[in-house]
Amino acid sequence: MKEILISHILNNMNNKSNYADDIWKRCLDKKGKRYKRKDINNSLRKLEVLGFIKKIKISSTDTYYNKLQYTNPEDYLGFVNNLIFENESKIKESLKKLENKKIFVDITKDLNSYKLGNNTKKEFDKLLESISNMTEIISSIKLVMKTNIDEKLKNQLDIFCNEINETLEQINQKIIVGRKSNEMVLIQRVFTGRIPNNGYLKL
């Protein structure tokens, strides 16, 4: 999967009144080409979830985005903490539903083709999305740590990163326990494909 730098999108935005079409026109890849509109729109949705921007709806067809500024570091820390808790809860809920159906046995059989029942696939996709969200939270945290000079904020964000990594490792162990080596490779390949590099979003 392709990636896009969070800072690249933000640097191509004004502080206020950024329309998606204008951002799409300004954001070019390394070859000077435009990204797909859907990729920019999806990235803006993610940046809103991650607390970098706010969507302002004027009408049913007219919206724009403003950059968010956190004057109090505690506000940002509280926001991130809630975001982590929300995704951890979704992961636990999905895992519980999947475990009850012994779904991981089926997933290892049909992982490449995703020939799963509708409800099962829905829960598996929820799990993938929540894990992807957690990795993108880390990605966004790393960017904030890199661009912020507040040591207290950076130290707390570093703690958050360690907590997320620990949670993801526990989930990984829970998913692969009892699996054969080839099954582990298949499962981990799917999850690894959702993990962005630090400071990036998956397109």
C-alpha positions as CSV (number, residue, x, y, z in Angstrom):
1,M,0.0,0.0,0.0
2,K,1.2,3.5,-0.8
3,E,1.8,6.2,1.9
4,I,1.6,9.9,2.2
5,L,3.5,12.1,4.7
6,I,1.2,13.8,7.2
7,S,3.4,16.9,7.2
8,H,3.2,17.0,3.4
9,I,-0.6,17.4,3.5
10,L,-0.5,19.9,6.4
11,N,2.2,22.0,4.7
12,N,0.0,22.3,1.7
13,M,-2.8,23.7,3.8
14,N,-3.5,27.2,5.1
15,N,-4.5,27.6,8.7
16,K,-8.2,28.1,7.7
17,S,-10.6,27.5,4.9
18,N,-8.9,24.6,3.0
19,Y,-11.2,23.0,0.4
20,A,-10.4,19.4,-0.4
21,D,-10.1,20.1,-4.1
22,D,-7.5,22.8,-3.5
23,I,-5.5,20.5,-1.2
24,W,-5.7,17.8,-3.9
25,K,-4.3,20.2,-6.5
26,R,-1.4,21.3,-4.3
27,C,-0.4,17.9,-2.9
28,L,1.9,16.3,-5.4
29,D,3.9,13.1,-5.1
30,K,7.7,12.8,-5.5
31,K,7.2,12.6,-9.3
32,G,5.2,15.8,-9.3
33,K,1.9,14.0,-10.0
34,R,-1.3,14.4,-8.2
35,Y,-2.6,11.7,-5.8
36,K,-6.0,10.2,-6.5
37,R,-8.8,12.4,-5.1
38,K,-10.1,9.5,-3.0
39,D,-6.7,9.1,-1.4
40,I,-6.6,12.8,-0.5
41,N,-10.2,12.7,0.8
42,N,-9.4,9.6,2.9
43,S,-6.2,11.2,4.2
44,L,-8.2,14.3,5.3
45,R,-10.7,12.0,7.1
46,K,-7.8,10.4,8.9
47,L,-6.2,13.7,9.8
48,E,-9.5,14.8,11.3
49,V,-9.7,11.6,13.4
50,L,-6.1,12.1,14.5
51,G,-6.9,15.7,15.7
52,F,-4.8,17.7,13.1
53,I,-7.7,19.3,11.3
54,K,-11.4,20.1,11.7
55,K,-14.0,19.7,9.0
56,I,-16.3,22.7,8.7
57,K,-19.6,22.0,7.0
58,I,-21.3,25.0,5.4
59,S,-23.9,23.1,3.5
60,S,-24.6,19.6,2.3
61,T,-22.3,20.1,-0.6
62,D,-19.8,22.7,0.7
63,T,-17.2,21.9,3.3
64,Y,-13.7,23.0,4.2
65,Y,-11.0,22.2,6.7
66,N,-9.2,24.2,9.4
67,K,-6.0,23.3,11.0
68,L,-6.3,22.6,14.8
69,Q,-4.0,24.3,17.3
70,Y,-3.7,23.0,20.8
71,T,-2.7,25.9,23.1
72,N,-2.7,23.6,26.1
73,P,-0.7,20.3,25.7
74,E,-3.0,18.6,28.2
75,D,-5.9,19.0,25.8
76,Y,-3.9,17.1,23.1
77,L,-2.8,14.4,25.5
78,G,-6.4,13.9,26.6
79,F,-7.6,13.7,23.0
80,V,-4.9,11.1,22.2
81,N,-5.7,9.1,25.3
82,N,-9.4,8.9,24.4
83,L,-8.5,7.9,20.8
84,I,-6.3,5.1,22.0
85,F,-9.0,3.9,24.5
86,E,-11.6,4.0,21.8
87,N,-9.6,1.8,19.4
88,E,-8.5,-0.6,22.1
89,S,-12.1,-1.1,23.0
90,K,-13.0,-1.9,19.3
91,I,-10.1,-4.3,19.0
92,K,-11.1,-6.2,22.2
93,E,-14.8,-6.3,21.0
94,S,-13.9,-7.6,17.6
95,L,-11.4,-10.2,19.0
96,K,-14.0,-11.5,21.3
97,K,-16.5,-12.0,18.6
98,L,-14.0,-13.6,16.3
99,E,-12.7,-15.9,19.0
100,N,-16.2,-17.1,19.8
101,K,-16.5,-18.3,16.2
102,K,-12.9,-19.8,16.2
103,I,-12.6,-17.6,13.1
104,F,-8.8,-17.5,13.0
105,V,-8.8,-21.1,11.9
106,D,-11.0,-20.2,8.9
107,I,-9.0,-17.0,8.2
108,T,-5.8,-19.0,7.8
109,K,-7.5,-21.2,5.2
110,D,-9.0,-18.4,3.2
111,L,-6.9,-15.4,4.0
112,N,-5.7,-14.7,0.5
113,S,-9.2,-14.9,-1.0
114,Y,-11.1,-13.5,2.0
115,K,-13.8,-16.1,1.4
116,L,-15.4,-15.4,4.8
117,G,-19.0,-15.1,5.9
118,N,-20.4,-11.6,5.8
119,N,-20.6,-11.1,9.6
120,T,-17.2,-12.7,10.1
121,K,-15.5,-10.6,7.4
122,K,-17.2,-7.5,8.9
123,E,-15.6,-8.2,12.3
124,F,-12.3,-9.1,10.8
125,D,-12.3,-5.8,8.8
126,K,-13.2,-3.9,12.0
127,L,-10.2,-5.5,13.7
128,L,-7.9,-4.6,10.8
129,E,-9.2,-1.0,10.8
130,S,-8.8,-0.6,14.5
131,I,-5.2,-1.9,14.4
132,S,-4.5,0.3,11.4
133,N,-5.9,3.2,13.4
134,M,-3.6,2.4,16.3
135,T,-0.5,2.3,14.1
136,E,-1.5,5.7,12.5
137,I,-1.9,7.2,16.0
138,I,1.7,6.2,16.7
139,S,2.7,7.7,13.3
140,S,1.0,11.0,14.2
141,I,2.4,11.0,17.7
142,K,5.9,10.6,16.3
143,L,5.4,13.6,14.1
144,V,4.2,15.8,17.0
145,M,7.1,14.7,19.1
146,K,9.5,15.6,16.3
147,T,8.0,19.1,15.8
148,N,7.3,20.0,19.4
149,I,9.7,21.3,22.0
150,D,7.6,20.7,25.1
151,E,9.6,18.0,27.0
152,K,6.7,17.0,29.2
153,L,4.4,16.5,26.2
154,K,7.1,14.5,24.4
155,N,7.7,12.2,27.4
156,Q,4.0,11.5,27.8
157,L,3.5,10.8,24.1
158,D,6.5,8.5,24.2
159,I,4.7,6.6,27.0
160,F,1.6,6.4,24.8
161,C,3.6,5.0,21.9
162,N,5.1,2.3,24.2
163,E,1.6,1.4,25.5
164,I,0.2,1.1,21.9
165,N,3.2,-1.1,20.8
166,E,2.7,-3.3,23.9
167,T,-1.1,-3.6,23.1
168,L,-0.4,-4.5,19.4
169,E,2.2,-7.1,20.4
170,Q,-0.3,-8.7,22.8
171,I,-2.9,-8.8,20.1
172,N,-0.4,-10.3,17.6
173,Q,0.5,-13.0,20.1
174,K,-3.2,-13.8,20.7
175,I,-3.9,-14.0,17.0
176,I,-1.0,-16.3,16.0
177,V,-1.0,-18.6,19.1
178,G,-1.4,-22.2,18.0
179,R,-1.0,-21.4,14.3
180,K,1.4,-23.2,12.0
181,S,4.4,-21.2,10.7
182,N,2.9,-20.7,7.2
183,E,-0.4,-19.6,8.8
184,M,1.5,-17.1,10.9
185,V,3.1,-15.6,7.8
186,L,-0.2,-15.2,6.1
187,I,-1.9,-13.5,9.1
188,Q,1.1,-11.2,9.9
189,R,1.4,-10.2,6.2
190,V,-2.2,-8.8,6.3
191,F,-1.5,-6.8,9.5
192,T,1.9,-5.6,8.5
193,G,0.5,-4.2,5.3
194,R,-1.6,-1.9,7.4
195,I,1.3,-0.4,9.3
196,P,2.6,3.0,8.0
197,N,6.1,4.4,8.5
198,N,6.4,7.0,11.2
199,G,4.9,10.3,10.1
200,Y,2.9,8.7,7.3
201,L,-0.6,7.6,6.5
202,K,-1.6,4.6,4.5
203,L,-3.5,5.5,1.3
